[in-house]
């Protein structure tokens, strides 16, 4: 009967050893899975941060470009206003003279 117990004991020991190996493999797999999840989470967070920074930089470049365009439009408008003002000023004497020529004869004929 001791021969029968001995193989059963060997099988039991082997089962225990295999069970420990399975548990160790499961533990290692869980550790690796947790590490992979953390790495993925960190990678996503870093990508999100970099994406936000890049979006902010693009937004700021767009704002600066819009400001430059607004300044250029404003400068062109001021230049056009100055040109029109200069043209109007230079013709002011001519227009006043024409008004006098047109209005004064009418006033002289009404006095008579």
C-alpha positions in Angstrom: 0.0 0.0 0.0 2.9 2.3 0.5 3.6 2.0 -3.2 0.1 3.2 -4.0 0.4 6.2 -1.7 3.7 7.3 -3.0 2.5 7.8 -6.6 -0.6 9.6 -5.3 1.6 11.8 -3.2 3.9 12.5 -6.2 0.8 13.4 -8.3 -0.4 15.6 -5.5 2.9 17.3 -5.2 3.1 17.8 -9.0 -0.5 19.3 -8.9 0.6 21.7 -6.2 3.7 22.7 -8.1 1.7 23.2 -11.3 -0.9 25.2 -9.3 1.9 27.5 -8.0 3.2 27.9 -11.5 -0.2 28.8 -12.8 -0.7 31.3 -10.0 2.7 32.8 -10.6 1.9 33.1 -14.3 -1.4 34.7 -13.5 0.2 37.1 -11.2 2.9 38.0 -13.8 0.2 38.4 -16.4 -1.8 40.7 -14.2 1.3 42.7 -13.4 2.1 43.1 -17.1 -1.5 44.0 -17.8 -1.5 46.7 -15.2 1.8 48.1 -16.5 0.4 48.1 -20.1 -2.7 49.9 -18.9 -0.7 52.5 -17.1 1.6 53.0 -20.1 -1.4 53.3 -22.4 -3.0 55.8 -20.0 0.2 57.8 -19.7 0.6 57.8 -23.5 -3.0 59.0 -24.0 -2.5 61.7 -21.4 0.8 62.8 -23.0 -0.8 62.8 -26.5 -3.8 64.8 -25.2 -1.5 67.3 -23.6 0.6 67.7 -26.7 -2.5 67.9 -28.8 -3.9 70.7 -26.7 -0.6 72.6 -26.8 -0.4 72.3 -30.6 -4.0 73.4 -30.9 -3.3 76.4 -28.7 -0.3 77.3 -30.8 -2.3 77.0 -34.0 -5.0 79.1 -32.4 -2.5 81.8 -31.3 -1.0 81.8 -34.8 -4.5 82.3 -36.3 -5.2 85.1 -33.9 -1.9 86.8 -34.7 -2.6 86.4 -38.4 -6.1 87.9 -38.0 -4.6 90.8 -36.0 -2.0 91.5 -38.8 -4.8 91.4 -41.4 -6.9 93.8 -39.4 -4.0 96.1 -39.1 -3.3 96.0 -42.8 -7.0 96.7 -43.5 -7.0 99.5 -41.1 -3.9 101.0 -42.6 -5.3 100.7 -46.1 -8.6 102.4 -44.9 -6.6 105.3 -43.3 -4.6 105.7 -46.5 -7.7 105.7 -48.6 -9.3 108.2 -46.2 -6.2 110.5 -46.4 -6.2 110.2 -50.2 -9.9 111.1 -50.4 -9.5 114.0 -47.9 -6.5 115.4 -49.9 -8.5 115.1 -53.2 -11.5 116.8 -51.5 -9.4 119.6 -50.0 -7.6 120.3 -53.3 -10.9 120.6 -55.1 -12.6 122.6 -52.3 -11.6 126.0 -53.7 -12.7 124.9 -57.2 -16.1 123.7 -56.0 -16.6 126.8 -53.9 -15.8 128.9 -56.9 -18.3 127.0 -59.0 -21.0 127.5 -56.3 -20.3 131.2 -56.2 -20.6 131.4 -60.0 -23.9 129.5 -60.0 -25.5 131.1 -57.0 -24.4 134.7 -57.3 -25.9 135.3 -60.8 -29.2 134.0 -59.4 -29.0 136.3 -56.4 -28.2 139.4 -58.6 -31.1 138.7 -60.9 -33.5 138.5 -57.9 -32.4 141.9 -56.6 -33.1 143.6 -59.8 
